[in-house]
C-alpha cells in the first residue's frame, strides 16, 4: 500500500470530512453543524492520509487555551476529527498521524494536547490520560425538591431567543473559564456551537429554548434546554433536557435549577454533562432520585512536560523527582524535579537526582488538572513510590479544590 500523509488543502475539506463521517457510521452531520465545523477547521492544523485519490484517514486540531489549576489559560492543541477508514485499519495510519500531530504541537510551542475519545482504550498508548469526568443526571422532578440559598427569589428569570441571547451567555461563560480546570476559552465562532439547533438532533424534543437569570438588570446566568412532551393514561410525563446551565453566584444557580425542575407538564429533568462536584447535588432533597452516572471526558497529553508542569499552580509546597516513561515522545522521558512554593508557583527541570516517584506520562496527564489522585493511581499500580512520603506530598500538591470539567465537546 502506498499512502501519503499531508496537510489538508481547503479545497479538499468536503472529501476529508466525508471520510470522517463514514468512519463514524456514515450518518451525515446536519448542514448547520457541518457549516460551523468547516468554519472552525484550522486547515494548517488538519492532516489526512490519501490512498491515491481517496482520503482514508483524518485528524485535526484546534488552537485552544485551557484553564489549569491556579487559573492560568495554557495553550493546548484540541485534537479532533480523528478517523481511519474501515478498509485501512491496522496498518499504522493512526500511529503515523499521532506522530506527525504531536511533533507539530511541539514545534508550535504548545505544552499540552487534549481530546475527547470515542473509545478511551485507543489513546493511552499515545500518552493521553483521562483527566476529567462528566456526570449525567436524570432527576425525578415530581419527587425532588430544592433547598435554595438566600437571595434566590430576587433573581429575575426571563425567556430569550437563543440566537439573541448568545452574547449574554458568552459573557457569563467567559467569567467562569479560569475558575474551572479543563475549560477552554472560546475563540471566535465557538460561542455559536451550543446554540446550533438542527431538527435532526432534537430526539423528539422542542426547539432549543433559553432562559436568562438577571440581577439589577445584569445577566448573571443562563440555561438552554429542550422539552420532550410525553403523556400516558395518568397525565403529562414530559422531560426537560438541559443543555448548558451556568451562573455567577449561588442564588442565580439555584434559581435556574428550580426553574427547570418546575416546568409545567414535565416530570423528569435530564442533564447529560455536568461537573462531578456540581452544586445541585447539595440543593436536591433526594440525591438517590437523581440517576447519577459518571464517565470519562477530557484526556490530557503533556507534550512539553517541563513547561506543562510549570504552567499550573499547586495546592501545597512540593519538591519531588519524577522518573517519567514516555516512549512516544522520548524528549519527555527521564528524571524531572518539580518544586513548588507555598504560593503554588513551580519550576520543573531535568535532574540527575534519585527518583522519588516512577510513572508514565499518561499518569501525569490524568493527574494534571487535579481531578485524578496520584495516590489512587498508585493503588492501581500505575505510580510507584520510591522514597517514602513523596506520594502523599505530590498527591496533595496536584489536587484541585474544584473538579476539572469540559463543559462542551469539540
C-alpha positions as CSV (number, residue, x, y, z in Angstrom):
1,X,0.0,0.0,0.0
2,X,1.3,3.4,-1.0
3,X,-0.2,6.3,1.0
4,X,0.5,10.0,1.5
5,X,0.2,11.8,4.8
6,X,-0.1,15.6,4.3
7,X,-1.8,18.8,5.4
8,X,-5.3,19.3,4.3
9,X,-6.0,21.8,1.5
10,X,-9.1,24.0,1.9
11,X,-10.5,22.7,-1.4
12,X,-10.4,19.1,-0.1
13,X,-12.4,19.7,3.1
14,X,-15.6,18.1,1.9
15,X,-13.9,14.9,0.8
16,X,-11.9,14.9,4.1
17,X,-15.0,15.4,6.2
18,X,-16.9,12.7,4.3
19,X,-14.2,10.2,5.3
20,X,-14.7,11.2,8.9
21,X,-18.5,10.8,8.7
22,X,-18.2,7.4,7.0
23,X,-15.8,6.2,9.8
24,X,-18.4,7.2,12.4
25,X,-21.2,5.3,10.8
26,X,-22.0,7.2,7.6
27,X,-24.7,9.4,9.0
28,X,-24.2,12.9,7.6
29,X,-23.9,15.8,10.0
30,X,-26.8,18.3,9.9
31,X,-26.0,21.2,7.4
32,X,-25.9,23.8,10.2
33,X,-23.3,21.8,12.2
34,X,-21.3,20.9,9.1
35,X,-21.1,24.6,8.1
36,X,-19.8,25.6,11.5
37,X,-17.3,22.8,11.7
38,X,-15.9,23.9,8.3
39,X,-15.7,27.4,9.5
40,X,-13.8,26.4,12.7
41,X,-11.5,24.0,11.0
42,X,-7.9,25.1,11.0
43,X,-6.7,23.7,7.7
44,X,-3.0,24.2,8.5
45,X,-3.5,22.0,11.6
46,X,-5.6,19.4,9.8
47,X,-4.0,16.4,8.2
48,X,-5.1,13.4,6.2
49,X,-3.8,10.3,4.6
50,X,-4.6,9.7,0.9
51,X,-4.5,6.3,-0.8
52,X,-4.4,7.5,-4.4
53,X,-7.3,10.0,-4.7
54,X,-9.1,8.6,-1.7
55,X,-8.9,10.1,1.8
56,X,-8.6,7.2,4.2
57,X,-7.7,8.8,7.5
58,X,-8.2,12.2,9.1
59,X,-7.0,14.2,12.1
60,X,-7.2,17.8,13.1
61,X,-6.5,20.2,16.0
62,X,-8.0,23.4,17.3
63,X,-5.8,26.1,18.9
64,X,-7.2,26.3,22.4
65,X,-6.3,27.9,25.7
66,X,-7.3,25.6,28.5
67,X,-7.8,26.6,32.2
68,X,-5.5,24.8,34.6
69,X,-5.3,24.8,38.4
70,X,-4.4,28.3,39.5
71,X,-6.5,29.9,36.8
72,X,-3.9,30.2,34.0
73,X,-5.0,29.6,30.4
74,X,-2.5,27.3,28.8
75,X,-2.1,26.9,25.0
76,X,-3.3,23.4,24.0
77,X,-4.0,21.5,20.9
78,X,-7.6,20.4,20.9
79,X,-7.2,17.1,18.9
80,X,-10.4,16.4,17.0
81,X,-11.9,14.7,13.9
82,X,-9.7,11.6,14.1
83,X,-10.7,8.7,11.9
84,X,-9.3,5.8,9.9
85,X,-11.4,4.2,7.1
86,X,-12.6,0.7,8.0
87,X,-10.8,-0.5,4.8
88,X,-7.5,0.7,6.1
89,X,-7.4,-0.4,9.7
90,X,-4.4,-2.0,11.5
91,X,-1.9,-0.5,9.0
92,X,-0.3,2.1,11.3
93,X,-2.2,5.0,9.9
94,X,-3.4,6.3,13.3
95,X,0.0,6.0,14.8
96,X,1.6,7.9,11.9
97,X,-1.0,10.7,12.3
98,X,-0.4,10.9,16.1
99,X,3.3,11.0,15.5
100,X,3.0,13.9,13.0
101,X,0.5,15.7,15.1
102,X,2.4,15.7,18.4
103,X,5.6,16.7,16.5
104,X,3.7,19.7,15.1
105,X,2.2,20.6,18.5
106,X,5.7,20.6,20.0
107,X,7.0,22.8,17.1
108,X,4.2,25.3,17.9
109,X,5.3,25.5,21.5
110,X,2.1,24.2,22.9
111,X,2.8,22.2,26.1
112,X,-0.5,20.3,26.1
113,X,-2.7,18.3,23.7
114,X,-6.3,17.4,24.8
115,X,-9.0,15.3,23.3
116,X,-12.3,13.5,23.9
117,X,-12.2,9.9,23.0
118,X,-14.8,7.9,21.1
119,X,-13.1,4.8,22.5
120,X,-10.9,5.6,25.6
121,X,-8.8,2.5,25.1
122,X,-7.2,4.0,21.9
123,X,-5.3,6.9,23.2
124,X,-3.4,5.7,26.2
125,X,-0.7,4.2,24.1
126,X,0.0,7.7,22.7
127,X,0.4,9.2,26.2
128,X,-3.1,10.6,26.8
129,X,-4.6,10.1,30.3
130,X,-8.2,10.6,31.3
131,X,-8.2,13.8,33.3
132,X,-11.8,14.9,33.7
133,X,-15.1,13.2,34.2
134,X,-18.6,14.3,33.4
135,X,-21.8,13.5,35.4
136,X,-25.2,12.7,33.9
137,X,-28.3,13.3,35.9
138,X,-31.8,12.0,35.4
139,X,-33.9,13.8,38.1
140,X,-37.4,12.7,39.2
141,X,-38.7,16.3,39.4
142,X,-42.1,15.1,40.7
143,X,-40.4,14.0,43.9
144,X,-37.2,16.0,44.2
145,X,-37.3,19.5,45.7
146,X,-34.6,22.1,46.1
147,X,-33.5,23.9,49.2
148,X,-32.2,27.3,47.8
149,X,-29.9,29.9,49.3
150,X,-30.9,33.4,50.4
151,X,-31.4,35.8,47.5
152,X,-32.8,33.2,45.1
153,X,-36.2,34.9,45.0
154,X,-34.6,38.2,44.0
155,X,-33.2,36.7,40.8
156,X,-35.3,37.6,37.7
157,X,-35.7,34.9,35.0
158,X,-36.8,35.7,31.5
159,X,-37.1,33.8,28.3
160,X,-34.8,34.9,25.4
161,X,-34.4,33.7,21.9
162,X,-31.2,31.6,21.8
163,X,-29.6,33.4,18.9
164,X,-30.3,36.8,20.5
165,X,-29.0,35.6,23.9
166,X,-25.7,34.3,22.6
167,X,-23.6,37.3,23.6
168,X,-25.1,37.4,27.1
169,X,-24.5,33.7,27.6
170,X,-21.0,34.0,26.3
171,X,-20.3,36.8,28.8
172,X,-21.2,34.5,31.7
173,X,-19.1,31.7,30.2
174,X,-16.0,33.9,29.8
175,X,-16.2,34.9,33.5
176,X,-16.3,31.3,34.6
177,X,-13.5,29.8,32.5
178,X,-10.5,30.4,34.7
179,X,-12.2,29.0,37.8
180,X,-12.7,25.5,36.4
181,X,-9.7,23.5,35.2
182,X,-10.3,21.8,31.9
183,X,-12.5,24.5,30.5
184,X,-11.3,26.0,27.2
185,X,-11.6,29.7,26.5
186,X,-13.8,30.3,23.4
187,X,-12.2,31.8,20.3
188,X,-14.3,33.4,17.5
189,X,-17.2,31.3,16.4
190,X,-17.2,28.9,19.3
191,X,-20.0,30.8,21.0
192,X,-22.3,29.5,18.3
193,X,-21.6,25.8,18.9
194,X,-24.1,25.3,21.7
195,X,-26.7,27.4,20.1
196,X,-27.0,25.4,16.9
197,X,-30.3,23.6,16.9
198,X,-30.8,21.2,14.0
199,X,-34.2,19.5,13.9
200,X,-32.5,16.1,13.3
201,X,-30.7,16.3,16.7
202,X,-33.7,17.1,18.9
203,X,-34.7,13.5,19.5
204,X,-38.4,14.3,19.5
205,X,-37.9,17.4,21.7
206,X,-38.8,21.0,21.1
207,X,-36.6,23.7,19.5
208,X,-33.9,24.9,21.9
209,X,-35.1,27.4,24.5
210,X,-33.1,29.8,26.7
211,X,-33.8,31.5,30.0
212,X,-31.5,34.2,31.4
213,X,-31.0,35.0,35.1
214,X,-30.7,38.7,35.9
215,X,-29.9,40.7,39.0
216,X,-30.3,44.5,38.8
217,X,-30.6,44.2,35.0
218,X,-27.3,42.3,34.6
219,X,-27.2,38.8,33.2
220,X,-25.7,36.5,35.8
221,X,-26.7,33.1,34.5
222,X,-28.4,31.2,31.8
223,X,-29.8,27.8,30.9
224,X,-30.5,26.3,27.5
225,X,-32.9,23.3,27.2
226,X,-35.5,21.4,25.2
227,X,-38.7,19.8,26.3
228,X,-39.9,16.4,25.1
229,X,-43.6,16.2,25.7
230,X,-44.9,12.8,26.8
231,X,-48.3,11.7,28.1
232,X,-49.7,8.5,29.5
233,X,-53.1,7.5,31.0
234,X,-52.2,9.3,34.2
235,X,-51.3,12.6,32.6
236,X,-48.3,14.5,31.4
237,X,-44.8,13.0,31.8
238,X,-42.6,15.3,29.8
239,X,-38.8,15.6,30.0
240,X,-36.7,18.7,30.2
241,X,-33.3,18.1,28.6
242,X,-30.8,20.6,29.9
243,X,-28.1,21.8,27.6
244,X,-25.9,24.4,29.3
245,X,-26.6,25.8,32.7
246,X,-24.2,28.3,34.3
247,X,-24.3,31.2,36.8
248,X,-22.0,33.6,38.5
249,X,-23.4,33.2,42.1
250,X,-25.2,30.6,44.1
251,X,-28.6,32.4,44.1
252,X,-28.8,32.6,40.3
253,X,-27.6,29.0,40.0
254,X,-30.3,27.8,42.3
255,X,-32.9,29.9,40.6
256,X,-32.1,28.3,37.2
257,X,-32.2,24.7,38.6
258,X,-35.5,25.5,40.4
259,X,-36.9,26.7,37.1
260,X,-36.1,23.6,35.1
261,X,-37.3,21.3,37.8
262,X,-40.6,23.2,38.0
263,X,-41.6,23.4,34.3
264,X,-45.2,22.5,33.8
265,X,-46.2,19.2,32.2
266,X,-42.9,17.6,32.9
267,X,-41.7,15.0,35.5
268,X,-38.1,14.4,34.6
269,X,-35.0,16.6,34.1
270,X,-32.1,15.2,32.2
271,X,-28.6,16.9,32.2
272,X,-26.1,14.8,30.3
273,X,-22.9,16.8,31.0
274,X,-22.3,18.3,34.5
275,X,-19.2,18.5,36.7
276,X,-18.9,15.8,39.2
277,X,-18.9,18.3,42.1
278,X,-22.0,20.2,40.8
279,X,-23.6,22.3,43.5
280,X,-27.0,21.0,42.5
281,X,-26.2,17.8,44.4
282,X,-26.3,19.8,47.6
283,X,-29.6,21.6,46.7
284,X,-31.7,18.5,45.9
285,X,-33.9,16.9,48.6
286,X,-33.0,13.3,47.5
287,X,-29.8,12.6,45.6
288,X,-30.8,9.0,45.1
289,X,-33.6,10.1,42.7
290,X,-31.1,12.0,40.5
291,X,-30.0,9.0,38.4
292,X,-26.3,9.8,38.6
293,X,-23.9,8.3,36.0
294,X,-20.2,9.2,35.5
295,X,-17.9,8.7,32.6
296,X,-14.6,10.0,31.3
297,X,-14.4,13.2,29.3
298,X,-11.2,15.2,28.6
299,X,-8.0,13.3,28.0
300,X,-4.7,15.2,28.5
301,X,-1.3,14.7,26.9
302,X,1.8,16.5,28.3
303,X,3.7,17.4,25.1
304,X,6.4,19.5,26.8
305,X,6.5,18.0,30.3
306,X,8.5,20.7,32.0
307,X,6.6,23.6,30.5
308,X,3.2,22.0,31.3
309,X,4.0,21.3,34.9
310,X,5.3,24.8,35.4
311,X,2.2,26.3,33.9
312,X,-0.2,25.2,36.6
313,X,-0.3,26.1,40.3
314,X,-0.1,23.6,43.2
315,X,-2.2,23.2,46.3
316,X,0.7,22.7,48.6
317,X,4.5,23.0,48.6
318,X,6.2,20.1,46.9
319,X,9.7,19.0,46.0
320,X,9.7,15.7,44.1
321,X,11.7,14.0,41.4
322,X,9.7,12.0,38.8
323,X,11.1,9.2,36.8
324,X,9.0,9.5,33.7
325,X,8.4,6.9,31.0
326,X,7.4,8.3,27.6
327,X,8.1,6.0,24.6
328,X,6.0,8.0,22.1
329,X,7.5,11.4,23.0
330,X,11.0,10.4,24.2
331,X,12.1,14.1,24.8
332,X,9.9,13.8,28.0
333,X,11.5,10.6,29.3
334,X,13.8,10.7,32.3
335,X,14.0,12.4,35.6
336,X,12.3,15.7,36.3
337,X,12.4,17.7,39.6
338,X,9.2,19.6,40.3
339,X,9.4,22.2,43.0
340,X,6.5,24.5,44.1
341,X,6.4,27.0,46.9
342,X,3.6,27.9,49.3
343,X,2.1,30.2,46.8
344,X,1.9,27.4,44.2
345,X,4.5,28.8,41.8
346,X,6.5,26.0,40.3
347,X,9.7,25.1,38.5
348,X,10.3,21.8,36.7
349,X,13.7,20.9,35.4
350,X,15.7,17.9,34.4
351,X,17.8,16.4,37.1
352,X,20.3,13.6,37.9
353,X,19.0,13.2,41.5
354,X,17.5,9.9,42.6
355,X,13.8,9.5,41.6
356,X,11.0,9.7,44.3
357,X,8.1,8.5,42.1
358,X,8.1,6.5,38.9
359,X,5.2,6.7,36.4
360,X,4.4,7.2,32.8
361,X,3.4,10.5,31.1
362,X,-0.1,9.1,30.9
363,X,-0.5,9.2,34.7
364,X,0.8,12.8,34.8
365,X,-1.8,13.6,32.1
366,X,-4.5,12.1,34.3
367,X,-3.4,14.0,37.4
368,X,-2.5,17.2,35.6
369,X,-5.9,19.1,36.1
370,X,-6.3,17.9,39.7
371,X,-9.2,15.6,39.1
372,X,-7.4,12.2,39.4
373,X,-5.3,11.5,42.5
374,X,-1.7,10.2,42.2
375,X,-2.5,8.2,45.3
376,X,-5.4,6.5,43.6
377,X,-3.3,5.8,40.6
378,X,-0.6,4.3,42.8
379,X,-3.2,1.9,44.3
380,X,-3.9,0.8,40.8
381,X,-0.2,0.0,40.3
382,X,0.3,2.9,37.9
383,X,2.6,5.0,40.1
384,X,5.4,3.6,42.2
385,X,6.7,5.4,45.3
386,X,10.5,5.1,45.5
387,X,11.0,7.4,48.5
388,X,8.5,7.1,51.4
389,X,6.3,10.1,51.9
390,X,6.6,11.6,48.5
391,X,3.5,10.1,47.1
392,X,1.3,11.8,49.6
393,X,3.2,15.1,49.2
394,X,2.8,15.1,45.4
395,X,-0.8,13.9,45.5
396,X,-1.7,16.8,47.8
397,X,0.1,19.3,45.6
398,X,-1.6,18.2,42.4
399,X,-5.1,18.3,43.9
400,X,-7.7,21.0,42.9
401,X,-10.5,22.5,45.1
402,X,-12.7,22.4,42.0
403,X,-13.3,19.3,39.9
404,X,-12.0,19.8,36.4
405,X,-14.6,19.7,33.7
406,X,-15.1,20.1,30.0
407,X,-18.5,21.8,29.5
408,X,-18.6,21.4,25.8
409,X,-17.2,18.9,23.3
410,X,-15.1,19.8,20.3
